[in-house]
Amino acid sequence: MWTYLETFLLVFATDILYIYYVKAVTDHKIWRATFWSMVVTFTASIAVINYTENHWTLISSLLGAGAGTYIGMRFIKKNNGV
């Protein structure tokens, strides 16, 4: 059960962090984009290991991706007036 929750949280976090990465790239912030790309790769890599070992965790991954993108976009929109 822990693997499903872990995978959900990792992909949830990855999607939120990816939004910050895209924003840094859009804003031409080289070092900030570099940092976010490393963090995104780290969290995504752990999630990939989880659902490679247990394909059923893809369901948790999909749910985490949807929730992470939704929450991340709402947060960015609220705080940056996008």
Contacts in CASP RR format, 6 or more apart in sequence:
PFRMAT RR
TARGET T0000
AUTHOR 0000-0000-0000
METHOD contacts of the structure
MODEL  1
MWTYLETFLLVFATDILYIYYVKAVTDHKIWRATFWSMVVTFTASIAVIN
YTENHWTLISSLLGAGAGTYIGMRFIKKNNGV
3 50 0 8 1.000
3 53 0 8 1.000
3 54 0 8 1.000
3 57 0 8 1.000
4 56 0 8 1.000
4 57 0 8 1.000
4 59 0 8 1.000
4 60 0 8 1.000
5 60 0 8 1.000
6 46 0 8 1.000
6 50 0 8 1.000
7 47 0 8 1.000
7 50 0 8 1.000
7 51 0 8 1.000
7 57 0 8 1.000
7 60 0 8 1.000
7 61 0 8 1.000
8 60 0 8 1.000
8 61 0 8 1.000
8 63 0 8 1.000
8 64 0 8 1.000
8 67 0 8 1.000
9 64 0 8 1.000
10 43 0 8 1.000
10 44 0 8 1.000
10 46 0 8 1.000
10 47 0 8 1.000
10 50 0 8 1.000
11 43 0 8 1.000
11 44 0 8 1.000
11 47 0 8 1.000
11 60 0 8 1.000
11 61 0 8 1.000
11 62 0 8 1.000
11 64 0 8 1.000
11 65 0 8 1.000
11 68 0 8 1.000
12 64 0 8 1.000
12 65 0 8 1.000
12 67 0 8 1.000
12 68 0 8 1.000
12 71 0 8 1.000
13 43 0 8 1.000
13 68 0 8 1.000
14 40 0 8 1.000
14 43 0 8 1.000
14 44 0 8 1.000
14 47 0 8 1.000
14 65 0 8 1.000
15 64 0 8 1.000
15 65 0 8 1.000
15 66 0 8 1.000
15 67 0 8 1.000
15 68 0 8 1.000
15 69 0 8 1.000
15 72 0 8 1.000
16 68 0 8 1.000
16 69 0 8 1.000
16 71 0 8 1.000
16 72 0 8 1.000
16 75 0 8 1.000
17 36 0 8 1.000
17 39 0 8 1.000
17 40 0 8 1.000
17 43 0 8 1.000
18 36 0 8 1.000
18 40 0 8 1.000
19 69 0 8 1.000
19 72 0 8 1.000
19 73 0 8 1.000
19 76 0 8 1.000
20 36 0 8 1.000
20 76 0 8 1.000
21 33 0 8 1.000
21 36 0 8 1.000
21 37 0 8 1.000
21 39 0 8 1.000
21 40 0 8 1.000
23 76 0 8 1.000
23 80 0 8 1.000
24 32 0 8 1.000
24 33 0 8 1.000
24 35 0 8 1.000
24 36 0 8 1.000
25 33 0 8 1.000
47 61 0 8 1.000
50 57 0 8 1.000
50 61 0 8 1.000
51 57 0 8 1.000
51 58 0 8 1.000
51 60 0 8 1.000
51 61 0 8 1.000
76 82 0 8 1.000
END
